[in-house]
Amino acid sequence: MIVRRVTEPLIAQCAYLVACPRTGQAMLIDPVRAVERYEAVAKEIGVTIMLVLETHTPSDYVSGVREMLLSTACRAVLSGETQAPQWCSLHADDWAARVTFMKNGQTMSLGDLSLTAISTPGHAEGGLSYFIEDRVRGVRVVATGDALLAGGAGRVDGGTIEDLRDSLVRLAALPDETVVLAGHTAGSACGLAVALPGETTLGIERRFNKVLRVVEDPEAFSLATRATQPARPSYFERVEHINQGERTVLVRQLAAPREIDADTFVQLLSMPHTAIVDMRAWSEFAIDGALGALHAPLDRFFASLVAPSVSPDDRIVLVCPRGAVSKAVDALHLVGLDRVEGFIDEATYAHIDEALLDYADIEEISQARARAVDLAGGALFVDVRTTAEWLRGRIRGARLMTLSQLPEQARTIDPKTFVITYCKTGVRSARACAFLKRLGIPCAVLQGGYWPWFGRGFPVEGADQPF
């Protein structure tokens, strides 16, 4: 059996090519919209993609199933444990020959590989895992999607904790040597993966996975699952609607963003439904970031921060070096933001006449001054770290608003309240502060983040929790 993992680091997502060595026939599991990338990997290892499978309808990215069906001659396998997506059910005759719906226990073959569907709801309604065995070579793998992650499990979205427990019980019945092909690495908003090495097995997970270890104990399982549930980002509902919807736009049909000169950029700033995404370093944005711009450097937080902050109807303008445009656009396509109007190179931006721009004016506040403001009761501390970080200790009285949840939760903040954002080092809190400033909320970034506050002995909560 040939197995190749293809990752999308910006959303911590994994797709898999699984192929029969004898026939060169391959199946692609849980793809994003990067058709050319998967075909390039298939060509590199000398296989042909015959099937595209989906363990569940994703919430964190736009599915690549339709992209593969419309761009290649492959067939698709989807879950028959839930309703078919609108794009298929409304045009059933068009897709009858190319889309197969599998249910729990059903099987199919591809070369020397046998495929068995295992019902694994809980994370997503109608979720399936695929147990794949090479009948000649004896190799076994299971594609678990987001139901089982390395070191954890997916967030409960499409069912109950009991549904997820039943799903993991079914997976735990597989042989110890079964290699787990999980849908995400650490950092995904769909679940907490403690660690994802080059490969893990069910035997390893049974021993070290804090959720799977207590799967036979309903009460302990519930406690372990709730303790490892990340917050659900607000943009997931929009992405789900795209994946279920009747129509889709292919990436290949989208025009490449144009380079924008300084005059055009200033004109676009004054137009409604324009979203400026400034990808420069915080040190540059803090000096001359445009008022209303979203600060979002191109790292693993980029897609999850921009997705809930920008409407699909907005024309997006990037402020970034030319070399970063293609990767940024690909990241936006992942989360269904296809209307990228253009970009202005950071060198061109730096020469815009100061009189033509209103600046964001982001303030940083020292630890000592922040403590003085805190003593006077004059600030709301907003923690933009992950739920796991929050549970290990936070500033006393702070509110948790992870970056992915901030656009929705910011509505609950009184616009007259002075907000101090903080994270581990200041990177995420800087983005949060810039976003809040867009909403007219007075805000400053806590210099150094949480740990200097903790180290000075300033008041914290939950710091006695085990790491």
N, C-alpha and C positions, 0 to 999 in steps of 0.2 A: 504494500500500500504506500502510495506517495501522499504526503500531507504537507501543505505549505500554508503558513499563516500570513495573512496580509493585513497589516495594522493601519489604522487611522489615528495617529497620536493626538491630534487636536480634539478628538472626542473619546479617546481611549477605547476604540472599537476594534474588534477582530472579525475578519472574514476568513474563510478557509477554502482552499482548493484541496479536494480529496480525490485521488485518481487511482485507477487500476494500472499497474505497471505493464501488464501484458497487452492490453488493448489501447492504452493511452486515453481512455475515456475518463472524463473528470466531472465532478459535481462541485459547484460553487455554493457555499453556505453563507447566508446573511450578508449580501453585498450592499455597498453604498452605490452612489451613482457613477463610480469611476470605471466605466466599461473598459476603456483602453488600458487602464492599469492592470486589470485582471487578465485581459487577453495577452498582455505583454508577459505577465508572470507565467501564464499557461504555455506560451511559446518558449519561454526560457527553459522550462522543465520538460518540454516536449509532449504536452498533452492537449486535448481538445475539450472545451467545456460543453458538455451535453445537457446537463441539468443545472438549474439554479434553485436552491432550496431556501426556505425562510422558516426559522424556528418560531417566530412571532412577528406581528406587525410592530415595527419599532416606533418609539416615541421620541428618541433623541436625535434621529437622523432620517432623512428622506430615503426610503428603501430604493435599492437598485434593481429590484425584480423587473419592474416594467421597462426600465432602461435596457436591461439585458434582453428581454423578450422582443422589444422593438428594434434593437440594434443587431441582434444575432439570431441564429436559427435554433437556439437552445429551447428546452422545455422547462417548465416551472413546477415545483412541488410546494403546495401551501397547506396550511392546516385545514382539515375538514371538521375540526372540533368546535368551530365557531362560524359565524356567517361569513360568506365570501365578501371581499372588498367590493365596493360599488363599481370600480372600473372593470371588474370581471363579471359580477352578477348582472349588471345592466347590459352587458354585451356577451352573454354566455356562449352564444353560438360562435362568435368570433374567436373565443379562446378555448373552446371545448377540446380541440386536438392538441393544445400545447400546455394546458394547465391541469394538473392532477391534484386532487384534494385527498390527503391521507388522514386516517384516524388511528387511534391507539391500537397497536398490534399489527397493523397492515405492513406489508413488506413489498420491496421491489429490488431489482438487481441492476447492476451496471458493471459489465465485464465480470471480474471475479469477486466483486464487492456485493454484499447483501446489505440492504438498508431496512431497518425496522423502526417504525414511528412509536414514540413513547409519549403519552399525554403528560404534559408538565405545566399545568396552569398555575396561577398564583401571581407570578410577576406580570403576566399578560393573559388576557382571555384567550382560551383555545391554544395556549402555548404547546409546542411539540419539541421534543428532543429526538435526535436521530442516532440510533446505535448502528454503527457501520462495522462490518466484519469482512476481512479478506479471507475468503474460504480456502484459498490455497496456502497462504503464508501464515494464517492464524493470528494476524494483527487485529486488534479491536480498538475502536475509538468511539466516543460519544460526543456529539455536538449538542451542548446544553443551552445554547443561547444565553439568556440572562437568568435562567432558573438556578443554576449552580455556577458560582464563580470560584476561582482559586482562592481559598481562604475565607469565603463568604457566600452570600446568596443575593439574588436580585431583590429590589424593593417590591413590596406587595402593591400591585396596581390593578391587575385584572382579576381579582378574586380575593380570597381571605388568606390569613396566615395558615389556616388548616389546609387550604388548597395547596399552598406552597410546601407544607410539610409532607402531604401525601405525595407530591411530585418528587421530592427529594428521597422519600422512602423507596419509590420505584427506581430511581437512579442508583440508590445505594445497594440495590439487589444485583447490580451488574458485577462482573468479575473485578478483582482488585487491580489487575494489570491493564484495565481499560483506560486508555489515554483520554483525558478530558479536554475537549476543545471548547473553551468558554468564550462567551461573546464579548467580554470586555477585559481590559487590563485595569490596574489600579487607577483611580481618578475619574471613573465614569460616574455620571449622575444617575445611572440606573441601578447601582448597587455598590457595595463596598467590597472590593477585592483587596485583601491584605497584601498579597504578593502573587505575581504571575510569572513563574520561571519559564524557561523554554518549553517545558512540558510538565504536566502534573498528571497524576493518575487517581482513580477512585480510592486506591489503597492509601495513597498519601493524604487525600482529602479526608478520608474517614478518620485518620489519626490527628490531623492538624487543623482542619476546618472547624472553627468554633460553632458554626451552625449545624453542620452535618454530624458532629460528634454527639449532639443531643437530640437528633431527629426522632428517636424513639420515645422521648419524654415530651409530651405536648406542652406542659407548662414551661419547662426549661427552654424548649425550642422557641416558644412565643417570646420569652424574655430576651434570648439571644438575638432573635430576628429584629425585634424592636430596637435593640441597642445598636444595630448595624444598618439602620434604614436612613439613607440620605434624603434630604428634602426633595420633593418633586418640583422641578423647574416649571415656571409658568408657561413656557413656550411649547411644552410637550403636547398640549392639546391641539395647537395649530399644526404641528408636524403630523400628529395622528390623522388629522383631517385631510392633509395632503396625501398621506399614504392610503387612506380609504377612498379618496375622491375619484370621480369619474375620469378626469383628464389629468395629464401631466405634461410638463415641458421637458424635453430632452436637453441635457447639457450641451450636446453638439449643436443644438439649434440656437443657443444663446450667443449673442455678439460679445466679442471681447471688449472690456472696458477701455475707453479712450483716455489719452492723457489730456489733462485740463490745464490751461494756462491760468495765470494769476487773476486776470480780469474775469474770466468765466467763473472761477472759483468764488470770487466775491459776489458775483451775480447770483450764483446758486445758493449762497448762504442766506440771501434775503428771500428766497422762494419757499413757499410752503412744501411740506412733505419731502424735505431734503434732510438726510441724516449724514452727518460728518463723522466718520470713524477715523480717529487719529491713532496711528499705529506706532508712533515714535516713542522713544524712551520717555519715562516719566520726567526726567530732568529737563527735557526739551519742552514737553507739553506744559509743565508747570510755569514755564516762562512765557510762552506765547500761544498756548492752546486756545482755539476759538471758542467763544461763549456758545454753549449748547452742544459742543462736540463731545463724542463719546471716546474716552481714552481706552484703547484696547490693543496692546501690543500682541504680536503674533506668537502666542504660546498656547499651552493647553487650556487656558481659560478663554481664549479668543471667541470661539464659536458659541460657547455657553453664555457669554456675557452679551455679545451682539444680538443673538437670537431673540431674547425677550425684550431687548431695548429698542429694536427697530421693527417697524411695521412692514409687511410684505409690499405695501403700496408705496413705501418711501423710496425715493431715489437715493442710493448710497454713493457717497463720495469718499474715497480713501485718501488719507494723507500718509504717504509711505514712500520708501525708495522703490524704484522701478523693479528691482529684483524680487521684491516681496509681493507684487501684485498678483501673480498667478496663484501662489499658495493661499493668499488671503481669499481670493475669489473661489477657489476650490473649497475652502472651509465654509464660506457662506452658502455655497451650493449644498453642502452636507445638511444644513438646517433649513433649506428651502427659501433662502434669500437670494433671489436670482436677478433682482433689478439693481445691478451695480452700474451706475451712470458713468463713472470714470474715476481717475485718480490724479492727484497732484503730487509731483515728486517733492520730497522734503526740502531739497535745495531751492526749488522754485517757491515753495511756501515760505521759506525763511526770508525771501526778498520782497514779500508783500508789504506795501506801505502800511506802517502801524496805524495810520489814521483811518484806514479802511476796515479794520477789524476791531470787534469788541472781544476782549480776552476773558477767559474763564476765571482767572485770578484765584488759583487754588492755594489755600493756606496750609502750612504745616504747623503743628503745635507741639511744643516741647513736653516732655513727661511732667516736669515740675509745674508748668503752667496749666496743663490738663488736670493735674491733681487739684490745683487751686480752684479751677472752674468747677470741678466735681464737688469740692467741699462747699462751694457756694450754691450748689444745686442748679447750676446754670447750663447743664449740657446733658444730652442723651448720647451714651456710648453705643455705637453700633458695631457688632462683631461680624465681620464678613468672611470668617474662616469656615471650614467645613463643620458639620455636626460633630464628627469625631473629635476635632480639635477643641470645640466648644465644651464637650463633656469632660475634657481633661483639665479644664480651668479657664475662667474668663473674668473680666473686670466686673466687680460687684455692681449689680444693677443694669448691666449691659443687655441689649436685645440682640438676638441672633438673626442676621439677615444674610444668608449666604449669597455669593455673587449671582448665582442662577436664580435666586428668589427675590433679589433686591428690586427689580422693576415692579413687581407686584406688591411687595410689602412696603415699599416706599410710600405708597398711597396712605398708609396708616400713620405716617409721621406728620405732626403739626408743622406746617411750613414756617411757623415762627420759632420753632425749636432749633437751638444751635446743636449740631450733631458733630460728634468726634468719631471718625471711623478708625478701626484698627484691625490688623491681621497678625501674621507672624513676624513679618519684616517691614511691611509698608507698601508692597507692590499691589496687592489686591485692594487694600484700603484706599489707595490713590485712585484707582479706577472707580471705586464706589463713591468716593467724594466728588469726583468729576461728574458722575451720573446724577448725584443728588443736587449738585449745583445747577445742572440743566433744568431741574424741576423748581428752581428758585429756593431751595432749602439751604440756609447758611450752614457751612460745613468746613471742617478742617481734618487733616490727617495726623494721627498720633505718630510722632517720630519714633522709629524703632519698633513699633508694634507692641504686642502683648508682653513679651518676656522681660524687657527692661522695666515695665510696670510691676511685674511679679517680683523681679529681682530687687527693686527698691522697697519692697514690703508694703506697697500700696494695696488697698483692699481688693481681694479677689474672691471668687466662689468656685467650688468644685475642684480645687487644686489638689484635693486628697484622693481623687479618682486614680486608679491604676493606669499606667500608660500601656 
